[in-house]
């Protein structure tokens, strides 16, 4: 008979926490990469015996310890609402896959996070989890990577999902995943009628194969992070473009483009949205010139979706590598970058961009074509450099002379936007 209240504490070792509804048992936590002791393991196994009272289980510990505890998670957990099993990345104990017991069953489970499970939603009893609303699947061990077709088939049995995360920590597939990528195109569509937020981290080809066959009528937020692909500046994403075009709730009114030393970030905001509706982060450690080419490829690949954008913000971390290219090349890159934003009325340029923009914008024999940004009404900048102010002033005068007046505004504070 379990006495209450009872508190079992794990000190200075791997992260693990188990909650039971009142009267409750709490197994507390601390995070490190050490192995758990025999006493701590005994305490955990003791708590896992009370399946009818467990509400939350979170295990973050080295794989050898984790596997022994997972074996004890057989049977039904009638009160369980949240399950998180996340073995930490460690060079001392290489991560391997794990499998939940075939008899594990949690009919009230609402939130599930698994890292490096051998199969993303196992065992078959989990296919009856009609109440699951948040699902996070993470892999950092390539041999455990699922094929797109297999993953979609598993996910099709969880129609109640509202939030879905799929993350890979490496861009290297195992051979089976690579072999089956083309065959994902032969699948039937999978509908997620309640999905409102979808996050993906991984390779572009994998996402393209995945998006081809999903339907999300209520999706509100989509966040994507792609790995760098060497010398690929065209950025073809036809299935992503088609997918975005079918989602009426995703608005494209405000766009923020940020170039940093290690990544390129495109964020899209709806008129009524506080947070970004759609974001695309592309990991890239190349020169600024290479990032400009990649950024141009990204916005042109998504170009048809930017036709309604009225506000464009350009941000750049000043730590980025200098351009290192001639003005002709710079002009071509700038035109490619800005061309899709034909409806932009307000352009905001932060300190990191003003120097390059001031050399690009002035019209003349080597200046940009007048039809670039044809609807621009306001140019907002943040700098005190006279050469930049003069260049922007020259640009606005040229616009007025061409019959398209543009107001020049200096932001009074640091341009973080």
C-alpha positions as CSV (number, residue, x, y, z in Angstrom):
1,X,0.0,0.0,0.0
2,X,1.5,3.3,-1.1
3,X,1.6,5.9,1.7
4,X,1.0,9.6,1.1
5,X,2.5,12.0,0.9
6,X,5.6,10.5,-0.5
7,X,8.6,12.2,-2.1
8,X,11.5,10.5,-3.7
9,X,14.3,12.7,-4.9
10,X,17.0,12.1,-7.5
11,X,20.0,14.4,-6.7
12,X,22.5,15.7,-9.2
13,X,21.9,13.0,-11.8
14,X,20.0,12.4,-15.0
15,X,16.7,14.4,-15.4
16,X,13.6,12.4,-14.6
17,X,10.3,13.4,-13.2
18,X,7.1,11.5,-12.5
19,X,3.8,13.1,-11.3
20,X,0.8,11.5,-9.8
21,X,-2.6,13.2,-9.1
22,X,-3.5,14.0,-5.5
23,X,-2.6,12.4,-3.2
24,X,0.7,12.5,-5.2
25,X,4.1,11.1,-5.6
26,X,6.8,13.4,-6.9
27,X,10.1,12.1,-8.1
28,X,12.1,15.3,-8.5
29,X,14.9,16.2,-10.8
30,X,18.3,17.5,-11.7
31,X,20.0,17.4,-15.1
32,X,23.5,16.0,-15.9
33,X,25.0,13.3,-18.0
34,X,25.8,10.9,-15.2
35,X,24.4,7.5,-14.8
36,X,21.6,7.0,-12.2
37,X,22.4,5.1,-9.1
38,X,20.9,1.7,-8.1
39,X,18.8,3.4,-5.4
40,X,17.5,6.0,-7.9
41,X,16.6,3.3,-10.3
42,X,14.8,1.4,-7.6
43,X,12.8,4.5,-6.7
44,X,11.8,5.0,-10.3
45,X,10.7,1.4,-10.7
46,X,8.7,1.7,-7.5
47,X,6.8,4.8,-8.8
48,X,6.2,3.1,-12.2
49,X,4.4,0.3,-10.4
50,X,1.5,2.7,-9.6
51,X,0.3,3.1,-13.2
52,X,-3.2,4.0,-12.2
53,X,-2.0,7.2,-10.6
54,X,0.7,8.5,-12.9
55,X,-0.3,11.7,-14.7
56,X,3.1,12.9,-16.1
57,X,6.2,11.0,-17.0
58,X,9.4,12.7,-18.2
59,X,12.6,10.8,-18.5
60,X,15.8,12.4,-19.7
61,X,18.7,10.1,-19.0
62,X,21.4,8.0,-20.6
63,X,20.2,5.3,-23.0
64,X,21.4,2.3,-20.9
65,X,19.4,3.5,-17.9
66,X,16.4,4.6,-20.0
67,X,16.0,1.2,-21.7
68,X,15.7,-0.6,-18.4
69,X,13.0,1.7,-17.2
70,X,11.1,1.6,-20.4
71,X,10.8,-2.2,-20.0
72,X,8.9,-1.5,-16.8
73,X,6.4,0.7,-18.7
74,X,4.2,-2.2,-19.8
75,X,0.5,-2.3,-19.2
76,X,-2.1,0.4,-19.0
77,X,-1.6,3.9,-17.6
78,X,-5.2,5.1,-17.3
79,X,-4.4,8.6,-15.8
80,X,-1.3,9.4,-17.9
81,X,-1.6,12.8,-19.8
82,X,1.9,13.6,-20.7
83,X,4.8,11.4,-21.7
84,X,8.3,12.7,-22.6
85,X,11.3,10.3,-23.2
86,X,14.3,12.3,-24.3
87,X,17.8,10.6,-24.0
88,X,20.5,13.4,-24.0
89,X,23.2,13.6,-26.7
90,X,26.4,12.3,-25.2
91,X,29.7,11.2,-26.7
92,X,30.3,8.9,-23.7
93,X,27.0,7.0,-24.2
94,X,26.1,7.0,-27.9
95,X,22.4,7.4,-28.5
96,X,20.6,4.4,-29.8
97,X,16.9,3.7,-30.5
98,X,14.4,2.4,-28.0
99,X,11.0,0.8,-28.3
100,X,8.1,1.1,-25.9
101,X,6.6,-2.1,-24.6
102,X,3.9,-3.6,-26.9
103,X,1.5,-3.6,-24.0
104,X,1.9,0.1,-23.2
105,X,-1.4,1.9,-23.3
106,X,-2.4,5.4,-22.2
107,X,-6.0,6.3,-23.3
108,X,-5.9,9.8,-21.8
109,X,-2.5,10.8,-23.2
110,X,-2.6,14.4,-24.6
111,X,1.1,15.2,-25.0
112,X,3.8,12.9,-26.3
113,X,7.5,13.6,-27.0
114,X,9.8,10.9,-28.1
115,X,13.5,11.2,-29.1
116,X,15.1,8.4,-31.1
117,X,12.4,5.9,-30.7
118,X,12.9,3.0,-33.2
119,X,9.4,3.7,-34.6
120,X,7.9,7.1,-34.1
121,X,4.5,6.0,-32.8
122,X,4.7,2.6,-31.2
123,X,3.3,0.2,-30.2
124,X,0.1,-0.4,-32.1
125,X,-2.0,0.4,-29.0
126,X,-1.0,4.1,-29.4
127,X,-3.0,4.2,-32.7
128,X,-6.0,4.4,-30.5
129,X,-4.9,7.7,-28.9
130,X,-7.7,9.7,-30.4
131,X,-7.2,12.5,-27.7
132,X,-3.5,13.2,-28.5
133,X,-3.1,16.9,-29.3
134,X,0.6,17.6,-29.0
135,X,3.2,15.3,-30.6
136,X,7.0,15.9,-30.8
137,X,9.2,13.4,-32.6
138,X,13.0,14.1,-32.5
139,X,15.8,12.1,-34.0
140,X,19.6,12.7,-33.5
141,X,20.7,9.2,-34.5
142,X,20.6,8.6,-38.3
143,X,19.9,4.8,-38.1
144,X,16.6,5.6,-36.3
145,X,15.3,8.0,-39.0
146,X,11.9,7.0,-40.4
147,X,11.0,7.0,-44.1
148,X,8.4,9.7,-45.0
149,X,5.9,7.0,-46.0
150,X,6.2,5.1,-42.8
151,X,6.0,8.3,-40.7
152,X,2.9,9.5,-42.6
153,X,1.2,6.1,-42.2
154,X,1.8,6.2,-38.4
155,X,0.6,9.8,-38.1
156,X,-2.6,9.1,-40.0
157,X,-3.9,7.3,-36.9
158,X,-3.8,10.4,-34.8
159,X,-6.4,12.8,-36.3
160,X,-6.8,14.9,-33.2
161,X,-3.3,16.5,-33.4
162,X,-3.2,20.2,-32.9
163,X,0.6,20.6,-32.7
164,X,3.2,18.5,-34.5
165,X,7.0,18.7,-34.4
166,X,9.3,16.6,-36.6
167,X,13.0,17.2,-36.0
168,X,16.2,15.7,-37.3
169,X,19.5,16.7,-35.8
170,X,21.5,15.6,-38.9
171,X,21.0,15.9,-42.6
172,X,22.4,12.4,-43.3
173,X,19.8,9.8,-43.9
174,X,20.3,6.1,-43.5
175,X,20.2,4.2,-46.8
176,X,16.7,3.0,-46.3
177,X,15.3,6.5,-45.9
178,X,17.2,7.7,-49.0
179,X,15.9,4.7,-51.0
180,X,12.3,5.3,-50.0
181,X,12.1,9.1,-50.5
182,X,10.9,8.8,-54.1
183,X,8.3,6.2,-53.2
184,X,6.7,8.7,-50.7
185,X,5.1,10.2,-53.8
186,X,2.9,7.1,-54.3
187,X,1.1,7.5,-51.0
188,X,-2.5,8.7,-50.5
189,X,-3.3,12.0,-48.7
190,X,-3.4,12.2,-45.0
191,X,-5.8,14.7,-43.4
192,X,-5.0,16.5,-40.1
193,X,-8.4,18.2,-39.5
194,X,-7.3,19.9,-36.2
195,X,-3.7,20.7,-36.8
196,X,-2.9,24.3,-36.1
197,X,0.9,24.4,-35.7
198,X,3.5,22.4,-37.6
199,X,7.3,22.6,-37.0
200,X,9.9,20.8,-39.1
201,X,13.7,20.7,-38.8
202,X,15.6,18.7,-41.4
203,X,16.4,18.3,-45.0
204,X,14.5,20.0,-47.8
205,X,13.9,16.9,-49.9
206,X,12.4,15.1,-46.9
207,X,9.9,17.9,-46.2
208,X,9.0,18.2,-49.9
209,X,8.1,14.5,-49.9
210,X,6.2,14.8,-46.7
211,X,4.1,17.9,-47.6
212,X,3.0,16.4,-50.9
213,X,0.5,14.2,-49.1
214,X,-0.8,16.1,-46.1
215,X,-3.9,18.3,-45.8
216,X,-4.2,20.8,-43.0
217,X,-7.3,23.0,-43.4
218,X,-6.9,24.8,-40.0
219,X,-3.1,25.3,-40.0
220,X,-2.2,28.7,-38.5
221,X,1.6,28.5,-37.9
222,X,4.3,26.8,-39.9
223,X,8.0,26.9,-38.8
224,X,10.7,25.3,-40.9
225,X,14.5,24.9,-40.5
226,X,16.6,23.5,-43.3
227,X,20.1,22.3,-43.3
228,X,22.7,23.9,-45.5
229,X,23.1,22.3,-48.9
230,X,26.4,23.2,-50.6
231,X,26.3,25.5,-53.6
232,X,22.6,25.3,-53.9
233,X,21.2,28.8,-54.4
234,X,18.1,28.0,-56.5
235,X,16.2,26.6,-53.6
236,X,13.4,24.6,-55.4
237,X,10.5,24.0,-53.0
238,X,7.5,23.4,-55.3
239,X,5.5,21.3,-52.9
240,X,6.1,23.8,-50.1
241,X,4.8,26.6,-52.3
242,X,1.8,24.6,-53.3
243,X,1.1,23.6,-49.7
244,X,1.3,27.2,-48.5
245,X,-1.0,28.3,-51.3
246,X,-3.8,26.0,-50.0
247,X,-3.8,27.4,-46.5
248,X,-6.1,30.4,-46.3
249,X,-5.3,31.1,-42.7
250,X,-1.6,31.8,-43.4
251,X,-1.3,35.5,-44.3
252,X,1.5,37.1,-46.2
253,X,1.4,40.8,-45.3
254,X,4.6,41.5,-43.4
255,X,8.0,39.9,-44.1
256,X,11.2,40.1,-42.1
257,X,14.4,38.9,-43.8
258,X,17.4,38.5,-41.5
259,X,20.9,37.4,-42.5
260,X,23.2,36.2,-39.7
261,X,26.7,34.6,-39.6
262,X,25.2,31.1,-39.4
263,X,21.7,31.3,-40.9
264,X,19.2,33.1,-43.1
265,X,15.7,33.7,-41.6
266,X,12.5,34.6,-43.4
267,X,9.6,35.4,-41.2
268,X,6.1,36.1,-42.5
269,X,3.4,37.8,-40.4
270,X,-0.3,38.2,-40.9
271,X,-1.8,41.7,-40.5
272,X,-3.6,40.6,-37.3
273,X,-0.8,38.3,-36.0
274,X,1.6,39.0,-33.2
275,X,3.9,36.1,-33.8
276,X,5.1,34.8,-37.1
277,X,2.6,32.7,-39.1
278,X,5.3,31.2,-41.3
279,X,9.1,31.1,-40.8
280,X,11.9,29.5,-42.8
281,X,15.3,29.3,-41.2
282,X,18.1,28.1,-43.5
283,X,21.4,27.2,-41.8
284,X,24.2,28.7,-43.9
285,X,27.8,29.5,-42.8
286,X,28.9,30.9,-46.2
287,X,30.0,34.4,-47.0
288,X,27.6,37.3,-47.1
289,X,27.7,37.1,-50.9
290,X,26.7,33.4,-50.8
291,X,23.9,34.2,-48.3
292,X,22.6,36.9,-50.6
293,X,22.4,34.4,-53.4
294,X,20.6,31.9,-51.2
295,X,18.3,34.4,-49.8
296,X,17.4,35.5,-53.3
297,X,16.7,31.9,-54.2
298,X,14.5,31.5,-51.2
299,X,12.3,34.5,-51.8
300,X,12.1,33.8,-55.6
301,X,11.0,30.2,-54.9
302,X,8.3,31.6,-52.7
303,X,7.8,34.6,-54.9
304,X,4.1,34.1,-55.8
305,X,3.2,34.1,-52.1
306,X,4.8,37.5,-51.6
307,X,2.6,39.4,-54.0
308,X,0.4,40.7,-51.2
309,X,3.3,41.7,-48.8
310,X,3.1,45.4,-48.0
311,X,5.8,45.7,-45.3
312,X,9.4,44.4,-45.7
313,X,12.1,44.5,-43.0
314,X,15.7,43.8,-43.7
315,X,17.9,42.8,-40.8
316,X,21.5,41.8,-40.7
317,X,23.9,41.0,-37.8
318,X,27.0,43.2,-38.3
319,X,29.2,40.3,-37.5
320,X,28.4,38.8,-40.9
321,X,31.2,38.5,-43.4
322,X,31.6,41.4,-45.7
323,X,30.2,41.2,-49.2
324,X,33.5,40.6,-51.0
325,X,32.0,41.1,-54.5
326,X,31.9,43.7,-57.2
327,X,29.0,46.2,-57.5
328,X,27.7,44.6,-60.7
329,X,27.3,41.3,-58.8
330,X,25.8,43.1,-55.9
331,X,23.3,44.8,-58.1
332,X,22.2,41.5,-59.6
333,X,21.8,40.0,-56.2
334,X,19.8,42.9,-54.8
335,X,17.5,42.9,-57.8
336,X,16.9,39.2,-57.3
337,X,16.3,39.7,-53.6
338,X,13.7,42.5,-53.9
339,X,12.0,41.7,-57.2
340,X,9.3,39.4,-55.6
341,X,8.1,42.2,-53.4
342,X,6.3,44.2,-56.0
343,X,3.5,45.3,-53.7
344,X,5.7,46.5,-50.8
345,X,4.8,50.0,-49.5
346,X,7.1,50.2,-46.5
347,X,10.7,49.2,-46.5
348,X,12.5,49.1,-43.1
349,X,16.3,48.8,-43.2
350,X,18.4,48.3,-40.0
351,X,22.0,49.3,-39.3
352,X,23.5,46.1,-40.7
353,X,22.0,46.8,-44.1
354,X,22.2,50.5,-44.6
355,X,25.8,50.6,-45.9
356,X,25.1,48.1,-48.7
357,X,21.7,49.6,-49.4
358,X,23.1,53.1,-49.7
359,X,25.5,51.8,-52.5
360,X,22.7,49.9,-54.2
361,X,19.7,52.3,-54.2
362,X,20.9,55.5,-55.9
363,X,19.7,55.6,-59.4
364,X,22.1,56.1,-62.3
365,X,23.9,54.1,-65.0
366,X,24.7,51.4,-62.4
367,X,21.6,51.8,-60.2
368,X,18.6,49.5,-59.9
369,X,15.8,49.5,-62.4
370,X,13.0,52.0,-61.7
371,X,10.4,49.3,-61.8
372,X,11.9,47.7,-58.7
373,X,9.6,48.2,-55.6
374,X,7.1,50.1,-57.8
375,X,4.6,50.6,-54.9
376,X,7.1,51.8,-52.3
377,X,5.8,54.8,-50.3
378,X,8.1,54.9,-47.2
379,X,11.7,54.0,-46.6
380,X,12.6,53.8,-42.9
381,X,16.3,53.6,-41.9
382,X,18.3,53.7,-38.7
383,X,21.7,55.3,-39.0
384,X,23.5,58.6,-38.5
385,X,26.1,58.1,-41.3
386,X,26.0,61.1,-43.6
387,X,26.9,59.0,-46.7
388,X,24.0,56.7,-46.1
389,X,21.5,59.6,-45.5
390,X,22.7,61.3,-48.7
391,X,22.3,58.1,-50.7
392,X,18.8,57.5,-49.4
393,X,17.9,61.1,-50.0
394,X,19.1,60.8,-53.6
395,X,17.0,57.7,-54.0
396,X,13.8,59.4,-52.8
397,X,14.5,62.4,-55.0
398,X,14.8,60.1,-58.0
399,X,11.6,58.4,-57.1
400,X,9.7,61.7,-56.9
401,X,11.2,62.8,-60.2
402,X,9.9,59.5,-61.7
403,X,6.4,60.3,-60.4
404,X,6.4,57.9,-57.5
405,X,7.1,59.8,-54.3
406,X,8.7,58.0,-51.4
407,X,8.9,59.4,-47.9
408,X,12.3,59.0,-46.1
409,X,12.0,58.4,-42.3
410,X,14.8,58.0,-39.8
411,X,13.9,55.7,-36.9
412,X,14.7,57.5,-33.6
413,X,15.9,54.4,-31.8
414,X,18.0,51.3,-32.6
415,X,16.3,49.4,-35.4
416,X,15.6,46.1,-33.8
417,X,12.0,45.9,-35.1
